[in-house]
Amino acid sequence: MVSSADPFKMISRIDLEELTGLSRSTIYDRMNSKSKRYDPDFPKPVKFGHLTRWRLSEVQAWIQSKIEARNLLSMTA
């Protein structure tokens, strides 16, 4: 499990899958503007040579935004 103690903590795709519950293909669909599952708010990856990483704080903020959107919907329903 990843820890959020470091504000610049970078996580791998496997960690991203674990945090979000999304599959590899869904993660890349969320980043692909031509996909039906595209999400313009999905955290953008950072490339380090051949490595691809995501900033943990951005992933956590994206998850929090989904929780807040859900809560707003339940309040208006």
C-alpha positions as MATLAB code, in Angstrom:
seq = 'MVSSADPFKMISRIDLEELTGLSRSTIYDRMNSKSKRYDPDFPKPVKFGHLTRWRLSEVQAWIQSKIEARNLLSMTA';
ca = [
       0.000    0.000    0.000;
       1.206    3.496   -0.786;
       1.658    6.195    1.842;
       0.837    9.866    1.301;
       3.530   11.287    3.638;
       5.635   12.687    0.752;
       3.875   15.466   -1.231;
       5.843   14.500   -4.365;
       5.277   10.745   -4.049;
       5.039    9.144   -7.479;
       3.181    5.875   -7.955;
       3.280    3.168  -10.597;
       0.390    2.003  -12.740;
       0.027   -1.030  -10.496;
      -0.324    1.277   -7.467;
      -2.791    3.397   -9.458;
      -4.846    0.280  -10.228;
      -4.859   -0.614   -6.535;
      -5.897    2.874   -5.397;
      -8.646    3.376   -7.984;
      -9.838   -0.163   -8.587;
      -9.513    0.506  -12.329;
      -7.954   -1.954  -14.751;
      -4.945   -1.130  -16.914;
      -7.094   -0.719  -20.024;
      -9.590    1.524  -18.227;
      -6.784    3.749  -16.938;
      -5.486    4.275  -20.457;
      -9.041    4.760  -21.774;
      -9.563    7.516  -19.174;
      -6.503    9.282  -20.637;
      -7.436    8.734  -24.313;
      -9.527   11.593  -25.681;
     -10.885    9.298  -28.419;
     -12.252    6.773  -25.921;
     -15.859    6.678  -24.705;
     -14.447    6.383  -21.182;
     -12.246    9.502  -21.521;
     -12.085   11.649  -18.398;
     -10.392   15.026  -18.945;
      -9.940   15.345  -15.174;
      -8.098   12.047  -14.821;
      -4.558   12.573  -13.476;
      -1.918   12.933  -16.184;
       1.091   10.626  -16.031;
       4.672   11.850  -15.713;
       7.379   10.197  -17.807;
      10.818    9.448  -16.363;
      12.624    8.028  -19.360;
      10.822    4.755  -20.022;
       8.988    4.833  -16.661;
       5.464    6.190  -16.324;
       4.336    7.412  -12.925;
       1.411    9.351  -11.463;
       1.605   11.897   -8.679;
      -0.138   10.424   -5.639;
      -1.577   13.765   -4.517;
      -3.233   14.271   -7.943;
      -4.717   10.775   -7.870;
      -6.062   11.362   -4.362;
      -7.546   14.722   -5.432;
      -9.239   13.041   -8.432;
     -10.716   10.355   -6.172;
     -11.904   13.042   -3.729;
     -13.565   14.957   -6.583;
     -15.501   11.805   -7.544;
     -16.627   11.364   -3.933;
     -17.744   15.002   -3.739;
     -19.631   14.717   -7.055;
     -21.397   11.623   -5.752;
     -22.331   13.402   -2.543;
     -23.735   16.374   -4.456;
     -25.841   14.064   -6.607;
     -27.251   12.281   -3.584;
     -28.158   15.616   -1.979;
     -30.087   16.783   -5.067;
     -31.850   13.468   -5.692;
];
